[in-house]
Amino acid sequence: MGDRGETANGRTGESVGEAAVAVTPNVGLRSTSQVIRELRPIKFTFAICYLLFAIPARSVNPKPALTLLFSLALLCCPTVSFAQEPVQTPEEPIRVGVFIISTFSVDPSKGSYTVLFYLWATGPLANPDPLSSIQFPRAVTSTVLAENHEIRGNNRWVLKAYRCEMLNEWDLHSYPFDEHTLSLVFRINPPENKRFTIDLDTADSGIAQKKIEGGWQIAGFQLFKYNLSYQSSFGAPADGQRSTEWIVASFKMNRLPWVLFFRLMSGAYVSVLVALLGCLLKTVHPPVFSGRISMQTACLLAAVVNQREVGSAIGARSFYSLPDTLHVLCYLCILTALLISIRSRKFNDDGQALKAMRWEKRLSLIVLVIFILANFACAWWIIEPNAPPDLAQIVEMGR
């Protein structure tokens, strides 16, 4: 019997040693509580082996021993399984849609516009309001005008009407031939200890307007999701970058430009035409020459005053727009007309009146052709479709 105990103890020692060798390499990679949970079945196994082999067989009733063994197995196995498999909450689907009713108060000089839209979400009954945690990163003001809650089957339908004043980066280099992509960007945060997936209701989403007051035209509505990944985990224990999912409702907006263009540039173009027509006046008599110089100087001042209207329409800016560039061409053309008048007076003083007349007509026509071609070249160089907005900048707070 002593030999049997030594044999049992030897086997037990071997089993404990093997278990220790199997567990030791993972201690550095797992927490202390996990190691204790893994060693718990080994302790029970050691106790069972001691009861079965270390105690004499005659003094032990096999039925209580088997009952004890079965009870320990029931207590041990569920503990290990639940400790190794953490419970994950299932993802709940939410269907989201957007319909833009009106866009107004478009003010590129202030960099803002106001939009009125409906936003709805359909989700499970467990979530009372999926839109309660919505975020609009570029909204200066956000007002809920109305809301409606209904239960449809096993889902809850929430509809809200918003009026938001949004910020936007307006690229006015091509003004008034500019076009812009306005993006209504928002995010729905899941409730605490819950996860959900977002499906977009693109069939019912859209935009009602086709034109906006102020000479704007709307086209090209899109609704899509955008994943933004930051180059940081923000100190979270999870590995890798932290990404957030945003919903974007975008549409293109361009001007009806021609009426506005001729209203802005007609004064400058008339000044250029009058200055070049003044080159046809003879400079033989000094009073005529003086009147011609005064008229061309007045044309230059008229072009300068006309450019101020462009500034009042666009607002303060640190770049040259298309009308600014065209006004510079007008200044150069009028200055060239002044130089032609001065040179013509020099020919008349030298007694070459006929040569002065021919030279003025020929050179004035050349300047007019060059001016027209330069206008088309500047328009072709400056007017270009605006690039889509950088959504990564739009969704960042404070941009």
C-alpha positions as CSV (number, residue, x, y, z in Angstrom):
1,M,0.0,0.0,0.0
2,G,2.9,2.3,0.7
3,D,4.3,1.5,-2.7
4,R,1.0,2.3,-4.3
5,G,1.0,5.7,-2.5
6,E,4.5,6.4,-3.8
7,T,3.5,5.4,-7.3
8,A,0.5,7.6,-7.1
9,N,2.4,10.5,-5.7
10,G,5.0,10.0,-8.4
11,R,2.4,10.1,-11.1
12,T,0.8,13.1,-9.6
13,G,4.1,14.9,-9.4
14,E,4.7,14.1,-13.1
15,S,1.2,15.4,-14.0
16,V,1.7,18.6,-12.0
17,G,5.2,19.1,-13.5
18,E,3.9,18.6,-17.1
19,A,1.0,21.0,-16.4
20,A,3.5,23.5,-14.9
21,V,5.6,23.3,-18.0
22,A,2.6,23.7,-20.3
23,V,1.3,26.8,-18.4
24,T,4.5,28.6,-17.6
25,P,5.3,29.9,-21.1
26,N,1.9,31.6,-21.3
27,V,2.1,33.5,-18.0
28,G,3.9,36.4,-19.5
29,L,1.2,36.7,-22.2
30,R,-1.9,36.3,-20.0
31,S,-3.2,38.0,-17.0
32,T,-2.9,36.5,-13.5
33,S,-6.6,35.8,-13.3
34,Q,-6.5,33.8,-16.5
35,V,-3.6,31.7,-15.2
36,I,-5.4,31.0,-12.0
37,R,-8.5,29.9,-13.9
38,E,-6.4,27.5,-16.0
39,L,-4.7,26.0,-12.9
40,R,-8.0,25.4,-11.2
41,P,-8.8,22.2,-13.0
42,I,-5.3,20.9,-12.2
43,K,-6.0,21.4,-8.5
44,F,-9.2,19.4,-8.8
45,T,-7.5,16.7,-10.7
46,F,-4.8,16.4,-8.0
47,A,-7.5,16.1,-5.3
48,I,-9.4,13.4,-7.2
49,C,-6.3,11.4,-7.8
50,Y,-5.4,11.6,-4.2
51,L,-8.9,10.4,-3.2
52,L,-8.8,7.5,-5.6
53,F,-5.3,6.2,-5.2
54,A,-3.8,7.6,-1.9
55,I,-6.6,6.3,0.3
56,P,-6.9,2.5,0.7
57,A,-9.5,0.9,-1.5
58,R,-11.2,-1.0,1.4
59,S,-11.9,2.2,3.4
60,V,-13.4,4.1,0.5
61,N,-16.9,3.5,-0.8
62,P,-16.8,3.8,-4.6
63,K,-20.3,5.4,-5.0
64,P,-19.5,8.5,-2.9
65,A,-16.2,8.8,-4.7
66,L,-17.8,8.6,-8.2
67,T,-20.5,11.1,-7.0
68,L,-17.8,13.5,-5.9
69,L,-15.9,13.1,-9.2
70,F,-19.1,13.8,-11.2
71,S,-19.9,16.9,-9.1
72,L,-16.4,18.3,-9.5
73,A,-16.5,17.8,-13.2
74,L,-19.8,19.8,-13.5
75,L,-18.3,22.6,-11.4
76,C,-15.0,22.7,-13.3
77,C,-15.9,22.5,-17.0
78,P,-18.4,25.3,-17.2
79,T,-16.1,27.6,-15.4
80,V,-13.3,27.1,-17.9
81,S,-15.5,27.4,-20.9
82,F,-17.1,30.7,-19.8
83,A,-13.8,32.2,-18.8
84,Q,-12.2,31.5,-22.2
85,E,-15.1,32.7,-24.4
86,P,-16.2,36.3,-23.7
87,V,-19.7,37.2,-24.7
88,Q,-20.0,39.6,-27.6
89,T,-23.1,41.7,-28.2
90,P,-24.7,41.2,-31.6
91,E,-24.8,44.1,-34.1
92,E,-28.2,45.6,-34.6
93,P,-29.0,46.9,-38.1
94,I,-30.2,50.5,-38.5
95,R,-31.5,52.0,-41.8
96,V,-30.8,55.7,-42.3
97,G,-32.0,58.1,-45.0
98,V,-31.8,61.8,-45.8
99,F,-34.1,64.1,-47.9
100,I,-33.0,67.7,-48.4
101,I,-36.0,70.0,-48.7
102,S,-34.4,73.4,-49.1
103,T,-31.0,75.2,-49.3
104,F,-31.0,78.9,-48.8
105,S,-29.0,81.8,-47.3
106,V,-26.1,80.8,-49.5
107,D,-23.4,83.4,-48.6
108,P,-19.9,82.6,-50.0
109,S,-18.5,85.8,-48.5
110,K,-19.3,84.5,-45.0
111,G,-18.5,80.9,-45.9
112,S,-21.9,79.5,-44.8
113,Y,-25.3,78.2,-46.1
114,T,-28.5,77.0,-44.4
115,V,-30.1,73.7,-45.2
116,L,-33.5,72.3,-44.2
117,F,-33.7,68.5,-44.4
118,Y,-35.5,65.4,-43.0
119,L,-33.5,62.6,-41.4
120,W,-35.0,59.2,-40.5
121,A,-33.8,55.9,-39.0
122,T,-35.4,52.5,-38.6
123,G,-34.0,50.3,-35.8
124,P,-34.9,47.7,-33.2
125,L,-37.4,48.4,-30.4
126,A,-34.6,48.2,-27.8
127,N,-33.2,51.5,-29.0
128,P,-35.8,54.2,-28.3
129,D,-34.1,56.9,-30.5
130,P,-31.3,56.0,-32.8
131,L,-30.9,59.7,-33.8
132,S,-30.4,61.0,-30.2
133,S,-26.6,60.8,-30.5
134,I,-26.3,62.4,-34.0
135,Q,-23.3,64.8,-34.6
136,F,-23.0,67.5,-37.3
137,P,-19.3,68.5,-37.3
138,R,-19.7,71.6,-39.5
139,A,-22.9,72.9,-38.2
140,V,-22.8,76.4,-36.7
141,T,-26.3,76.0,-35.4
142,S,-28.5,72.9,-35.4
143,T,-32.2,73.0,-34.6
144,V,-34.8,70.2,-34.5
145,L,-38.0,71.5,-36.0
146,A,-40.2,68.5,-35.6
147,E,-39.9,64.8,-34.8
148,N,-42.1,61.7,-35.1
149,H,-41.8,58.2,-33.5
150,E,-43.7,55.2,-34.7
151,I,-43.6,51.4,-34.0
152,R,-43.8,49.3,-37.2
153,G,-43.8,45.6,-36.4
154,N,-40.6,44.8,-34.5
155,N,-38.9,48.0,-35.5
156,R,-39.0,51.7,-34.4
157,W,-39.2,54.4,-37.0
158,V,-37.9,57.9,-36.1
159,L,-38.3,60.9,-38.3
160,K,-36.8,64.3,-37.5
161,A,-36.7,67.7,-39.4
162,Y,-33.5,69.8,-39.0
163,R,-32.4,73.3,-39.9
164,C,-28.7,73.7,-39.8
165,E,-26.4,76.5,-40.7
166,M,-23.3,74.8,-42.2
167,L,-19.8,76.0,-42.9
168,N,-18.2,75.4,-46.3
169,E,-14.9,76.1,-48.0
170,W,-15.9,78.2,-51.1
171,D,-13.4,78.2,-54.0
172,L,-14.2,81.4,-55.9
173,H,-11.3,81.5,-58.3
174,S,-13.7,80.7,-61.2
175,Y,-16.4,83.1,-60.0
176,P,-19.1,83.5,-61.5
177,F,-18.5,80.2,-63.4
178,D,-17.8,78.3,-60.1
179,E,-19.4,75.1,-59.0
180,H,-19.4,73.6,-55.5
181,T,-20.0,70.3,-53.8
182,L,-21.9,70.8,-50.6
183,S,-21.7,67.9,-48.1
184,L,-24.0,67.3,-45.2
185,V,-21.9,65.1,-43.0
186,F,-23.1,63.5,-39.8
187,R,-22.4,60.5,-37.5
188,I,-24.7,58.3,-35.3
189,N,-23.0,57.1,-32.2
190,P,-24.2,53.7,-30.8
191,P,-25.6,53.6,-27.3
192,E,-23.5,52.4,-24.4
193,N,-22.6,48.6,-24.6
194,K,-24.3,48.3,-28.0
195,R,-23.2,47.9,-31.5
196,F,-25.0,48.4,-34.8
197,T,-24.5,48.4,-38.5
198,I,-25.9,51.2,-40.7
199,D,-27.7,50.6,-44.0
200,L,-28.4,53.5,-46.2
201,D,-31.9,54.1,-47.6
202,T,-30.8,55.4,-51.0
203,A,-34.1,54.7,-52.6
204,D,-36.1,57.3,-50.6
205,S,-33.2,59.7,-50.1
206,G,-32.8,62.7,-52.4
207,I,-33.2,66.4,-52.8
208,A,-36.3,68.4,-53.7
209,Q,-34.8,71.6,-55.1
210,K,-33.5,72.1,-58.6
211,K,-32.7,75.9,-58.3
212,I,-31.8,78.2,-55.5
213,E,-32.5,81.9,-55.2
214,G,-29.5,83.9,-56.3
215,G,-28.8,82.1,-59.6
216,W,-27.8,78.6,-58.3
217,Q,-28.6,75.3,-59.9
218,I,-28.6,71.9,-58.0
219,A,-27.8,68.5,-59.4
220,G,-26.0,65.2,-58.6
221,F,-27.3,64.1,-55.1
222,Q,-25.4,61.2,-53.5
223,L,-25.7,59.4,-50.2
224,F,-22.7,57.2,-49.0
225,K,-20.7,56.1,-46.0
226,Y,-17.1,57.3,-45.4
227,N,-14.7,55.6,-43.0
228,L,-12.1,58.0,-41.5
229,S,-9.0,56.4,-39.9
230,Y,-6.7,58.4,-37.7
231,Q,-3.1,57.8,-37.2
232,S,-3.6,57.1,-33.6
233,S,-5.4,54.7,-31.2
234,F,-5.9,57.6,-28.7
235,G,-4.3,55.5,-26.0
236,A,-6.9,52.7,-26.2
237,P,-5.7,49.2,-25.4
238,A,-6.9,48.0,-28.8
239,D,-4.2,47.6,-31.4
240,G,-4.2,49.5,-34.7
241,Q,-5.7,52.8,-35.8
242,R,-9.1,54.0,-34.6
243,S,-11.6,54.5,-37.5
244,T,-15.0,56.2,-37.4
245,E,-17.9,55.8,-39.9
246,W,-19.6,59.0,-41.2
247,I,-22.6,59.4,-43.4
248,V,-22.3,61.9,-46.2
249,A,-25.2,63.5,-48.2
250,S,-23.6,65.6,-51.0
251,F,-24.9,67.5,-54.0
252,K,-23.4,69.8,-56.6
253,M,-24.4,73.4,-56.9
254,N,-23.3,75.7,-59.7
255,R,-24.3,79.2,-60.8
256,L,-26.2,80.4,-63.8
257,P,-23.3,82.6,-64.8
258,W,-23.8,84.6,-67.9
259,V,-26.2,87.3,-66.6
260,L,-24.0,87.9,-63.6
261,F,-20.8,87.9,-65.7
262,F,-22.0,90.6,-68.0
263,R,-23.4,92.6,-65.2
264,L,-19.9,92.6,-63.5
265,M,-17.8,93.1,-66.6
266,S,-19.9,95.3,-68.9
267,G,-18.6,98.6,-67.3
268,A,-15.0,97.5,-67.8
269,Y,-15.5,96.3,-71.3
270,V,-17.2,99.5,-72.4
271,S,-14.3,101.5,-70.9
272,V,-11.8,99.6,-73.0
273,L,-13.9,100.0,-76.2
274,V,-14.2,103.8,-75.6
275,A,-10.5,104.1,-74.9
276,L,-9.6,102.4,-78.2
277,L,-12.2,104.4,-80.2
278,G,-10.5,107.5,-78.8
279,C,-7.4,106.5,-80.7
280,L,-9.3,107.4,-83.9
281,L,-9.4,111.1,-83.0
282,K,-6.8,113.3,-84.7
283,T,-4.2,114.7,-82.4
284,V,-3.1,117.5,-84.7
285,H,-4.8,120.2,-82.6
286,P,-3.8,120.4,-79.0
287,P,-7.4,120.8,-77.6
288,V,-8.4,117.6,-79.3
289,F,-5.3,115.8,-77.9
290,S,-6.1,117.1,-74.4
291,G,-9.7,115.9,-74.7
292,R,-8.6,112.5,-75.9
293,I,-6.2,112.0,-73.0
294,S,-8.9,113.1,-70.5
295,M,-11.4,110.7,-72.0
296,Q,-9.0,107.7,-71.8
297,T,-8.0,108.6,-68.2
298,A,-11.7,108.6,-67.3
299,C,-12.1,105.2,-68.9
300,L,-9.3,103.9,-66.6
301,L,-11.0,105.3,-63.5
302,A,-14.3,103.8,-64.7
303,A,-12.7,100.3,-64.9
304,V,-11.3,100.7,-61.4
305,V,-14.7,101.7,-60.0
306,N,-16.3,98.7,-61.8
307,Q,-13.9,96.3,-60.0
308,R,-15.2,97.5,-56.7
309,E,-18.5,96.0,-57.5
310,V,-16.8,92.6,-58.0
311,G,-15.3,93.0,-54.5
312,S,-18.7,93.7,-52.9
313,A,-20.1,90.6,-54.6
314,I,-17.4,88.2,-53.6
315,G,-16.3,89.8,-50.4
316,A,-12.8,90.1,-48.9
317,R,-10.4,87.7,-50.5
318,S,-6.7,87.0,-50.8
319,F,-6.6,85.7,-54.3
320,Y,-7.4,86.8,-57.9
321,S,-10.7,85.6,-59.2
322,L,-11.6,85.5,-62.9
323,P,-13.2,89.1,-62.9
324,D,-10.1,90.4,-61.1
325,T,-7.8,89.0,-63.8
326,L,-10.0,90.3,-66.6
327,H,-10.0,93.8,-65.0
328,V,-6.2,93.7,-65.0
329,L,-6.4,93.1,-68.8
330,C,-8.7,96.0,-69.1
331,Y,-6.2,98.3,-67.3
332,L,-3.4,97.2,-69.6
333,C,-5.5,97.8,-72.7
334,I,-6.5,101.3,-71.6
335,L,-2.9,102.1,-70.6
336,T,-1.8,100.9,-74.1
337,A,-4.4,103.3,-75.6
338,L,-2.9,106.2,-73.6
339,L,0.6,105.3,-74.9
340,I,-0.8,105.2,-78.5
341,S,-2.2,108.7,-78.0
342,I,1.1,110.1,-76.7
343,R,3.1,108.5,-79.6
344,S,0.6,109.9,-82.1
345,R,1.1,113.4,-80.8
346,K,4.8,112.9,-81.3
347,F,4.3,112.0,-85.0
348,N,2.1,115.1,-85.4
349,D,4.7,117.4,-83.9
350,D,7.2,116.0,-86.4
351,G,4.8,116.8,-89.3
352,Q,3.8,113.2,-90.0
353,A,0.0,113.5,-89.5
354,L,-0.8,110.9,-92.1
355,K,1.6,108.4,-90.7
356,A,0.2,109.0,-87.2
357,M,-3.4,108.3,-88.4
358,R,-2.4,105.0,-90.1
359,W,-0.3,103.9,-87.2
360,E,-3.0,104.5,-84.7
361,K,-5.7,102.6,-86.6
362,R,-3.4,99.6,-87.3
363,L,-2.1,99.4,-83.7
364,S,-5.6,99.9,-82.1
365,L,-7.0,97.0,-84.1
366,I,-4.1,94.8,-83.0
367,V,-4.5,95.7,-79.4
368,L,-8.3,94.9,-79.6
369,V,-7.6,91.5,-81.1
370,I,-5.0,90.7,-78.5
371,F,-7.3,91.8,-75.7
372,I,-10.1,89.5,-76.9
373,L,-7.8,86.5,-77.2
374,A,-6.3,87.3,-73.8
375,N,-9.8,87.2,-72.3
376,F,-10.5,83.8,-73.7
377,A,-7.1,82.5,-72.6
378,C,-7.6,83.7,-69.0
379,A,-11.1,82.2,-68.9
380,W,-9.8,78.8,-70.2
381,W,-6.9,78.8,-67.7
382,I,-8.9,79.8,-64.6
383,I,-12.3,78.2,-65.1
384,E,-12.1,74.5,-64.2
385,P,-14.3,72.1,-62.3
386,N,-13.7,72.3,-58.5
387,A,-12.2,69.3,-56.9
388,P,-14.4,67.3,-54.5
389,P,-14.1,68.4,-50.9
390,D,-11.7,66.7,-48.6
391,L,-14.1,64.7,-46.4
392,A,-11.3,64.1,-43.9
393,Q,-11.2,67.8,-43.2
394,I,-15.0,68.2,-43.2
395,V,-15.6,65.6,-40.5
396,E,-12.9,67.0,-38.2
397,M,-14.4,69.2,-35.5
398,G,-13.5,72.8,-35.9
399,R,-12.5,72.7,-39.5
